[in-house]
Amino acid sequence: MAIANHNNGLFIGKVGNTVSYMLNGKYVMRGIGKSKKKLSDKQLANMMSMKVTMKFLCSLKPFVDAGFGLEAMGTDKNAFNLATAAVKKHAITGEYPNLGIDYSKVQLSKGSVPAPEEVSISKADQGVLIKWDEALPGPLRRREDSVMVLLHFPDMNQSLVTFHAGKRKDGSCFYALPKSYQDKHIEAYISFRQSDAKAVSDSAYAGSLNGESERDKDIENNKLYTATKARFVVVEAILKKKLVLSNGLIIKSKPYRHLTREYEVLKEQLKNMPGKSLS
């Protein structure tokens, strides 16, 4: 049974396992239904890379639409098609079946506006701070370009987007985060957009916060802090005991002087040693 419509003489609809339709002004025919042929490893890898890409991009669509929309104009592609192709080609990492995203190689916008340079992200009170080199050399400084920011949270597969984080001339922007988001894994990107929104830059990777490598470092710092704190408690207890036993007399022994020196060193180390927050 065919479900059909005729559009300027072209068949639109379904006949058997073939479906025909218009896509961005282009006539498309394709087969549907499950194939009984066993898929090769290459085919399986391609399918998985597409799945990984789509999962990543699904929460980024508003940013992608702004970032690739102008690039897609006049073609039979849309912004999401272009972003999908870019991620699949450049940002998929690993060997099948262990495929993932190399966030540092993801491109989320493409255009003629000069791209952000010297971009970084750091933790700030109640949010994050993103910095960039604010001025271009020469007369075309483009100080009024708008800043678009995307924060992706891989563990939740969610993203936060703003198209008006500031201007190029600001050199930085603060992005406030809900408390529940502040310690989550963050992958950050920024792009510049012309003030009239008729042109954008290539996106720039701002960096990562609270990712696996950073969490591993925090754990190691915590182990060092815990060990240092434990030694400080022992030394402090020994010194107190010796003072009690001395009945108020001045202790001049070399071991006592060494313990006193160690106590002061440990006390100073603990003031600024990273890792305390996990204890």
C-alpha positions in Angstrom: 0.0 0.0 0.0 1.4 3.4 -0.9 0.9 6.6 1.1 1.5 9.2 -1.6 1.5 12.8 -2.6 2.6 14.3 -5.9 4.7 17.5 -5.8 5.4 19.0 -9.2 5.4 15.5 -10.8 7.6 14.0 -8.1 6.3 11.1 -6.0 6.3 11.9 -2.3 5.5 9.0 0.1 6.1 5.4 0.8 6.0 2.3 -1.5 7.1 -1.0 0.0 10.5 -0.4 1.6 11.2 2.8 -0.2 10.3 6.3 1.0 10.6 9.5 -1.1 10.6 13.1 0.3 11.9 16.6 -0.1 14.8 17.7 2.2 15.9 21.3 2.0 14.6 21.6 -1.6 16.3 18.3 -2.6 14.5 15.2 -3.7 15.5 12.2 -1.6 14.7 8.5 -1.9 15.9 5.9 0.6 15.3 2.4 1.7 13.8 1.7 5.1 13.5 -1.3 7.3 16.1 -3.6 9.0 18.8 -5.2 6.9 19.4 -8.9 7.5 23.1 -8.6 6.5 25.7 -8.8 9.3 27.4 -5.4 9.7 31.1 -5.1 9.4 33.2 -3.6 12.2 33.7 -0.5 10.1 29.9 -0.1 9.7 29.4 -0.7 13.4 32.1 1.9 14.3 30.4 4.4 12.0 27.0 3.8 13.6 28.5 4.2 17.1 30.4 7.4 16.1 27.1 8.8 14.9 25.4 7.8 18.1 28.1 9.4 20.2 28.0 12.6 18.1 24.2 12.9 18.2 24.1 12.4 22.0 26.7 15.1 22.4 25.0 17.6 20.1 21.4 17.1 21.2 21.7 19.6 24.0 23.7 22.1 22.0 21.2 22.8 19.2 20.6 26.5 20.0 24.3 27.2 19.9 24.8 25.1 16.8 22.0 26.9 15.0 23.7 30.2 15.6 27.1 28.9 15.0 26.6 27.1 11.7 23.3 28.7 10.5 25.1 31.2 8.3 27.5 28.6 6.9 24.5 26.4 5.9 22.7 29.2 4.0 22.5 28.5 0.3 23.3 24.8 0.7 21.1 21.7 1.0 22.5 21.2 4.5 21.3 22.6 7.8 23.3 23.9 10.8 23.0 20.6 12.7 24.2 18.6 9.6 27.3 20.7 9.5 28.0 20.4 13.2 27.5 16.6 13.0 29.9 16.3 10.2 32.5 18.4 11.9 32.3 16.5 15.2 32.3 13.1 13.5 35.3 14.0 11.4 37.5 15.7 13.9 36.4 15.0 17.5 35.6 11.3 17.8 38.4 9.6 19.7 39.2 6.0 20.6 38.8 2.6 19.0 35.4 0.8 18.4 33.6 0.0 20.6 35.3 2.5 23.0 34.5 5.7 21.3 34.1 9.1 22.9 34.4 12.9 22.3 37.7 14.8 22.3 36.2 18.0 23.6 39.3 20.1 22.7 38.7 19.3 19.0 35.0 20.1 18.8 33.9 23.0 16.5 30.5 24.5 17.3 30.6 27.6 15.0 32.3 28.5 11.7 32.6 31.9 10.1 34.7 34.9 9.0 34.8 36.9 12.2 38.3 36.6 13.8 38.1 33.8 16.4 38.8 34.2 20.2 42.4 33.8 21.2 44.1 33.0 24.5 40.9 31.6 25.9 40.7 30.1 29.4 38.2 29.1 32.0 38.6 29.1 35.8 36.4 28.6 38.9 34.9 31.6 40.5 32.6 32.2 43.4 29.1 30.9 42.4 30.2 30.3 38.8 33.0 30.3 36.3 35.2 33.0 34.7 36.0 32.9 31.0 38.9 35.0 29.7 40.1 35.9 26.2 42.5 38.3 24.5 40.2 41.3 24.1 41.8 43.3 21.3 42.9 42.6 17.7 46.0 44.4 16.4 45.5 47.2 13.8 42.5 49.4 13.0 39.9 46.6 12.7 39.7 45.8 16.4 36.1 44.6 16.4 35.6 45.6 20.0 31.8 45.4 19.8 31.6 41.8 18.7 29.2 39.9 21.0 30.4 36.9 23.0 28.5 33.6 22.8 29.2 31.1 25.6 28.4 27.4 25.8 29.0 25.3 29.0 28.4 21.6 28.4 28.0 19.2 31.3 28.9 15.7 30.0 27.8 13.8 33.2 24.3 15.2 32.8 24.3 15.6 29.0 23.0 19.1 29.5 24.3 22.5 28.3 23.9 26.1 29.3 24.0 28.8 26.6 24.1 32.5 26.4 24.4 34.6 23.2 25.1 37.9 25.1 27.8 37.1 27.7 29.5 40.4 26.9 31.6 42.0 24.2 35.1 41.2 22.8 36.5 44.4 24.3 35.6 43.1 27.9 38.2 40.4 27.8 36.3 38.2 30.2 32.8 37.3 31.4 31.4 35.7 34.5 28.8 32.9 34.1 26.7 32.3 37.3 25.9 28.7 37.9 23.3 27.0 40.1 24.9 25.4 43.1 24.1 21.9 41.9 26.1 22.6 38.7 29.2 24.2 40.2 31.2 21.0 40.9 30.0 19.1 37.8 32.3 18.3 34.9 32.3 21.3 32.5 33.5 21.7 28.9 33.4 25.3 27.7 33.4 27.0 24.3 33.0 30.6 23.1 32.5 32.3 19.8 32.3 35.9 18.7 29.3 37.2 16.7 29.1 40.4 14.7 27.0 43.0 16.5 24.3 42.8 13.7 24.4 38.9 14.0 25.3 38.6 10.2 28.6 36.9 10.8 30.3 34.7 13.5 33.7 33.4 14.3 35.0 29.9 14.5 34.4 28.6 18.0 37.2 28.3 20.5 37.6 25.7 23.2 37.9 27.5 26.6 38.9 24.4 28.6 37.6 21.9 31.1 36.7 22.0 34.8 36.1 19.1 37.2 36.9 16.5 34.6 38.5 13.1 35.3 42.1 14.4 35.3 41.2 17.3 37.6 39.3 15.0 40.0 42.3 12.6 40.0 44.6 15.5 40.9 42.2 16.6 43.7 42.2 13.0 45.1 46.1 13.0 45.1 46.2 16.4 46.8 43.7 15.2 49.4 45.9 12.1 50.1 48.9 14.4 50.6 46.9 16.8 52.8 45.6 13.9 54.9 49.0 12.4 55.4 50.5 15.8 56.3 47.7 16.5 58.7 48.1 13.2 60.4 51.8 13.8 60.9 51.1 17.3 62.3 48.7 15.8 64.9 51.3 13.3 66.0 54.1 15.9 66.3 51.7 18.3 68.2 50.7 15.5 70.6 54.4 14.6 71.3 55.3 18.3 72.0 52.4 18.7 74.4 53.4 15.6 76.3 57.0 16.7 76.6 55.9 20.1 77.9 53.7 18.4 80.5 56.6 16.2 81.6 59.1 19.1 81.8 57.0 20.7 84.6 57.4 24.1 83.0 61.2 23.9 82.5 62.8 25.0 79.2 63.6 22.0 77.0 66.9 22.3 75.2 67.4 18.9 73.8 68.2 18.5 70.1 65.3 16.1 69.4 62.9 18.6 70.9 64.2 21.4 68.7 63.8 19.2 65.7 60.2 18.4 66.6 59.5 22.1 67.2 60.9 22.9 63.8 58.9 20.2 62.1 55.7 21.4 63.9 56.2 24.9 62.5 56.9 23.7 59.0 53.9 21.4 59.0 51.6 24.1 60.4 52.7 26.5 57.6 52.2 23.8 54.9 48.7 23.0 56.0 47.6 26.7 55.7 47.8 26.7 51.9 48.0 23.0 50.9 45.4 22.0 48.3 43.2 19.0 49.1 41.6 20.2 52.3 38.2 20.6 50.7 37.8 16.8 50.1 38.7 15.9 53.7 
